[in-house]
């Protein structure tokens, strides 16, 4: 399984997402999976990789949280969680998509 975390440094939510990804992988007993962290620095780079906000999480190249209404660009992303809109999915959501 390939897990990518795409982000831009101007958005602090990527660090929360990174921590939660590591928690989810621990819950699943998947210490063998390495998360590829990909910093995106320019709009051109965001367009090239299809960054639909920071953080974007891809599993085997697919964004399991995409709704189809996200716009490509260097902006912080918002996720629907059980606690409301947040800057990163919660750990349980990540466990579900990684399982």
Z-matrix of the N, CA and C atoms (Angstrom, degrees):
N
C 1 1.448
C 2 1.525 1 108.71
N 3 1.327 2 116.00 1 133.10
C 4 1.454 3 121.70 2 177.85
C 5 1.527 4 108.62 3 -105.26
N 6 1.327 5 116.66 4 125.59
C 7 1.458 6 121.83 5 179.39
C 8 1.518 7 108.14 6 -120.82
N 9 1.334 8 115.95 7 125.10
C 10 1.463 9 122.10 8 178.88
C 11 1.519 10 109.88 9 -118.51
N 12 1.307 11 115.03 10 143.29
C 13 1.456 12 122.09 11 173.23
C 14 1.525 13 106.35 12 -122.48
N 15 1.323 14 116.46 13 107.35
C 16 1.462 15 122.09 14 179.51
C 17 1.519 16 108.09 15 -98.93
N 18 1.317 17 116.38 16 136.78
C 19 1.465 18 119.81 17 -175.88
C 20 1.518 19 110.58 18 -158.90
N 21 1.328 20 115.16 19 165.85
C 22 1.458 21 118.54 20 167.86
C 23 1.523 22 107.09 21 -123.19
N 24 1.307 23 115.66 22 148.02
C 25 1.466 24 121.41 23 -169.59
C 26 1.522 25 113.34 24 -65.24
N 27 1.318 26 118.81 25 -19.30
C 28 1.455 27 121.33 26 179.78
C 29 1.518 28 114.06 27 -75.30
N 30 1.314 29 117.18 28 -5.84
C 31 1.461 30 121.45 29 -179.38
C 32 1.530 31 109.19 30 -113.82
N 33 1.332 32 118.08 31 114.57
C 34 1.466 33 120.54 32 -176.58
C 35 1.527 34 113.94 33 -72.68
N 36 1.328 35 118.46 34 -13.52
C 37 1.462 36 120.68 35 -175.87
C 38 1.526 37 113.58 36 -66.97
N 39 1.321 38 117.34 37 -19.90
C 40 1.457 39 118.66 38 -178.41
C 41 1.527 40 110.56 39 -64.38
N 42 1.322 41 117.78 40 -31.63
C 43 1.472 42 120.10 41 -179.98
C 44 1.526 43 110.84 42 -69.74
N 45 1.326 44 116.80 43 -36.57
C 46 1.473 45 121.07 44 175.38
C 47 1.527 46 108.96 45 -63.80
N 48 1.321 47 116.63 46 -46.26
C 49 1.462 48 120.96 47 179.13
C 50 1.528 49 110.74 48 -61.16
N 51 1.307 50 117.03 49 -40.47
C 52 1.461 51 121.33 50 179.02
C 53 1.533 52 110.26 51 -62.13
N 54 1.328 53 117.11 52 -47.02
C 55 1.469 54 120.89 53 178.46
C 56 1.525 55 110.62 54 -59.87
N 57 1.313 56 116.82 55 -43.69
C 58 1.461 57 120.64 56 -178.43
C 59 1.525 58 112.18 57 -69.34
N 60 1.331 59 116.75 58 -35.22
C 61 1.466 60 119.71 59 174.52
C 62 1.524 61 110.43 60 -60.74
N 63 1.325 62 116.41 61 -44.04
C 64 1.462 63 120.08 62 179.86
C 65 1.530 64 110.53 63 -65.07
N 66 1.326 65 117.34 64 -39.54
C 67 1.473 66 120.91 65 176.48
C 68 1.530 67 110.42 66 -61.97
N 69 1.324 68 116.77 67 -45.08
C 70 1.464 69 121.08 68 -178.80
C 71 1.526 70 111.15 69 -62.93
N 72 1.310 71 117.08 70 -42.48
C 73 1.461 72 120.28 71 178.85
C 74 1.526 73 110.86 72 -65.57
N 75 1.316 74 117.31 73 -35.49
C 76 1.461 75 121.26 74 176.28
C 77 1.524 76 110.43 75 -65.32
N 78 1.333 77 116.64 76 -45.92
C 79 1.471 78 121.13 77 178.12
C 80 1.530 79 110.21 78 -56.74
N 81 1.317 80 116.48 79 -40.00
C 82 1.464 81 121.66 80 -178.11
C 83 1.528 82 113.24 81 -81.71
N 84 1.335 83 116.96 82 -4.89
C 85 1.464 84 120.04 83 -177.60
C 86 1.513 85 112.66 84 67.36
N 87 1.321 86 116.42 85 33.89
C 88 1.463 87 121.39 86 -176.52
C 89 1.531 88 111.78 87 -112.81
N 90 1.320 89 115.79 88 54.00
C 91 1.459 90 120.92 89 177.19
C 92 1.529 91 111.52 90 -64.95
N 93 1.328 92 116.58 91 -13.17
C 94 1.462 93 121.08 92 179.61
C 95 1.527 94 112.62 93 -75.61
N 96 1.315 95 117.99 94 -15.77
C 97 1.464 96 121.12 95 -178.40
C 98 1.519 97 109.62 96 -87.27
N 99 1.311 98 115.08 97 127.45
C 100 1.457 99 121.78 98 177.71
C 101 1.524 100 108.43 99 -100.95
N 102 1.309 101 115.99 100 126.23
C 103 1.465 102 120.80 101 177.75
C 104 1.527 103 107.96 102 -83.39
N 105 1.320 104 115.91 103 122.87
C 106 1.467 105 120.70 104 176.67
C 107 1.526 106 107.70 105 -86.41
N 108 1.298 107 116.70 106 113.62
C 109 1.467 108 122.41 107 178.93
C 110 1.526 109 108.29 108 -92.95
N 111 1.335 110 116.15 109 121.25
C 112 1.462 111 121.16 110 -175.37
C 113 1.518 112 110.54 111 -119.92
N 114 1.325 113 116.71 112 100.66
C 115 1.470 114 118.75 113 175.77
C 116 1.528 115 110.34 114 -71.97
N 117 1.308 116 115.36 115 135.55
C 118 1.467 117 122.41 116 178.35
C 119 1.522 118 106.48 117 -115.62
N 120 1.319 119 117.21 118 123.63
C 121 1.464 120 120.63 119 -171.46
C 122 1.520 121 115.98 120 -109.10
N 123 1.328 122 117.51 121 -21.08
C 124 1.463 123 119.40 122 -176.54
C 125 1.524 124 110.62 123 -129.68
N 126 1.325 125 116.24 124 159.39
C 127 1.454 126 120.82 125 176.68
C 128 1.527 127 110.73 126 -61.63
N 129 1.312 128 116.55 127 -38.95
C 130 1.469 129 119.96 128 178.88
C 131 1.525 130 110.71 129 -61.34
N 132 1.314 131 115.98 130 -41.46
C 133 1.466 132 120.54 131 178.17
C 134 1.533 133 110.21 132 -66.74
N 135 1.337 134 117.29 133 -40.02
C 136 1.464 135 121.56 134 177.98
C 137 1.525 136 110.21 135 -60.52
N 138 1.313 137 116.27 136 -43.13
C 139 1.464 138 120.56 137 178.95
C 140 1.521 139 110.90 138 -65.95
N 141 1.322 140 116.39 139 -39.95
C 142 1.467 141 121.10 140 -178.89
C 143 1.528 142 111.94 141 -62.08
N 144 1.333 143 117.49 142 -42.26
C 145 1.471 144 120.81 143 -177.12
C 146 1.522 145 112.90 144 -94.83
N 147 1.328 146 117.47 145 -7.42
C 148 1.455 147 121.03 146 -179.55
C 149 1.514 148 113.50 147 74.47
N 150 1.326 149 116.68 148 40.60
C 151 1.466 150 121.20 149 178.49
C 152 1.522 151 108.91 150 -69.86
N 153 1.319 152 116.96 151 115.32
C 154 1.466 153 121.29 152 -179.46
C 155 1.527 154 109.68 153 -105.12
N 156 1.301 155 114.45 154 47.79
C 157 1.454 156 121.25 155 -179.67
C 158 1.513 157 111.42 156 105.08
N 159 1.316 158 113.92 157 155.97
C 160 1.463 159 121.15 158 -177.70
C 161 1.521 160 109.30 159 -109.97
N 162 1.307 161 116.48 160 129.33
C 163 1.462 162 129.44 161 -0.32
C 164 1.534 163 111.73 162 -87.45
N 165 1.312 164 116.28 163 149.88
C 166 1.454 165 122.67 164 170.31
C 167 1.517 166 107.22 165 -114.73
N 168 1.310 167 115.95 166 130.86
C 169 1.464 168 122.04 167 179.88
C 170 1.525 169 107.25 168 -111.79
N 171 1.315 170 115.67 169 129.90
C 172 1.464 171 120.72 170 177.04
C 173 1.519 172 109.07 171 -123.61
N 174 1.312 173 114.48 172 136.98
C 175 1.459 174 121.39 173 176.53
C 176 1.516 175 106.68 174 -118.92
N 177 1.315 176 115.26 175 117.09
C 178 1.468 177 121.45 176 -175.02
C 179 1.528 178 110.76 177 51.22
N 180 1.341 179 115.06 178 41.42
C 181 1.464 180 121.62 179 175.29
C 182 1.515 181 115.23 180 82.72
N 183 1.335 182 118.06 181 -0.64
C 184 1.474 183 121.64 182 -177.04
C 185 1.521 184 110.06 183 -113.65
N 186 1.313 185 115.45 184 136.50
C 187 1.460 186 122.13 185 176.37
C 188 1.528 187 107.50 186 -89.73
N 189 1.341 188 118.03 187 102.74
C 190 1.466 189 119.72 188 -175.70
C 191 1.528 190 114.10 189 -71.28
N 192 1.316 191 117.66 190 -9.19
C 193 1.458 192 121.65 191 -179.05
C 194 1.531 193 112.87 192 -104.71
N 195 1.319 194 117.03 193 1.75
C 196 1.467 195 120.64 194 -178.13
C 197 1.520 196 110.97 195 -68.30
N 198 1.310 197 114.87 196 138.19
C 199 1.464 198 120.93 197 176.90
C 200 1.525 199 110.98 198 -105.36
N 201 1.327 200 115.60 199 -13.43
C 202 1.455 201 120.46 200 -176.71
C 203 1.519 202 112.87 201 93.14
N 204 1.333 203 116.39 202 -4.14
C 205 1.460 204 119.93 203 -179.07
C 206 1.529 205 112.36 204 -107.53
N 207 1.331 206 116.96 205 1.17
C 208 1.462 207 120.61 206 179.66
C 209 1.525 208 110.23 207 -72.41
N 210 1.321 209 115.32 208 148.73
C 211 1.457 210 121.39 209 177.07
C 212 1.522 211 109.34 210 -106.47
N 213 1.311 212 115.93 211 143.33
C 214 1.458 213 120.98 212 177.19
C 215 1.518 214 108.91 213 -72.40
N 216 1.337 215 116.03 214 135.78
C 217 1.453 216 119.18 215 176.22
C 218 1.501 217 113.76 216 160.40
N 219 1.323 218 114.48 217 178.05
C 220 1.460 219 122.26 218 179.30
C 221 1.528 220 108.95 219 -93.61
N 222 1.300 221 115.82 220 81.58
C 223 1.459 222 122.20 221 179.45
C 224 1.518 223 108.36 222 -142.63
N 225 1.317 224 116.45 223 156.36
C 226 1.463 225 119.80 224 173.85
C 227 1.521 226 108.16 225 -72.30
N 228 1.303 227 115.76 226 140.99
C 229 1.461 228 122.43 227 -179.06
C 230 1.525 229 110.06 228 -97.87
N 231 1.316 230 115.80 229 152.73
C 232 1.458 231 121.85 230 178.10
C 233 1.534 232 108.13 231 -118.62
N 234 1.320 233 115.79 232 135.26
C 235 1.463 234 122.73 233 179.74
C 236 1.524 235 110.28 234 -115.04
N 237 1.325 236 116.88 235 140.67
C 238 1.457 237 121.44 236 171.96
C 239 1.523 238 107.87 237 -79.84
N 240 1.324 239 116.64 238 120.16
C 241 1.466 240 122.23 239 178.80
C 242 1.530 241 107.91 240 -124.06
N 243 1.324 242 117.71 241 167.92
C 244 1.470 243 119.66 242 175.86
C 245 1.529 244 112.89 243 -58.98
N 246 1.332 245 117.29 244 -23.92
C 247 1.470 246 121.63 245 179.31
C 248 1.534 247 112.05 246 -91.11
N 249 1.319 248 117.57 247 5.13
C 250 1.464 249 121.45 248 -177.45
C 251 1.520 250 110.72 249 108.74
N 252 1.317 251 116.68 250 -167.83
C 253 1.466 252 120.99 251 -179.92
C 254 1.513 253 109.84 252 -72.76
N 255 1.339 254 115.62 253 130.22
C 256 1.463 255 122.24 254 -178.95
C 257 1.526 256 109.38 255 -138.80
N 258 1.320 257 115.60 256 167.44
C 259 1.455 258 121.75 257 -178.54
C 260 1.515 259 114.48 258 -80.96
N 261 1.331 260 117.50 259 -2.90
C 262 1.466 261 121.89 260 178.88
C 263 1.523 262 108.19 261 -157.52
N 264 1.338 263 117.35 262 152.12
C 265 1.463 264 119.52 263 174.68
C 266 1.533 265 109.57 264 -64.06
N 267 1.335 266 116.83 265 154.41
C 268 1.460 267 117.58 266 176.55
C 269 1.536 268 109.18 267 -81.76
N 270 1.310 269 115.55 268 168.72
C 271 1.464 270 120.39 269 -174.77
C 272 1.522 271 111.41 270 -60.38
N 273 1.331 272 117.79 271 -41.34
C 274 1.462 273 120.49 272 -179.42
C 275 1.540 274 111.65 273 -61.71
N 276 1.321 275 116.84 274 -38.86
C 277 1.465 276 120.63 275 177.22
C 278 1.525 277 110.45 276 -63.47
N 279 1.311 278 116.08 277 -40.23
C 280 1.462 279 120.12 278 179.39
C 281 1.525 280 111.31 279 -68.33
N 282 1.323 281 116.99 280 -40.17
C 283 1.467 282 120.43 281 176.43
C 284 1.524 283 108.99 282 -57.96
N 285 1.319 284 116.35 283 -44.69
C 286 1.469 285 120.92 284 -178.54
C 287 1.524 286 112.25 285 -60.18
N 288 1.327 287 117.74 286 -45.46
C 289 1.477 288 119.20 287 -176.90
C 290 1.524 289 112.63 288 -78.54
N 291 1.324 290 116.77 289 -20.44
C 292 1.467 291 120.20 290 178.52
C 293 1.525 292 113.20 291 -88.19
N 294 1.331 293 116.61 292 -18.92
C 295 1.474 294 120.79 293 -175.86
C 296 1.527 295 111.86 294 -70.83
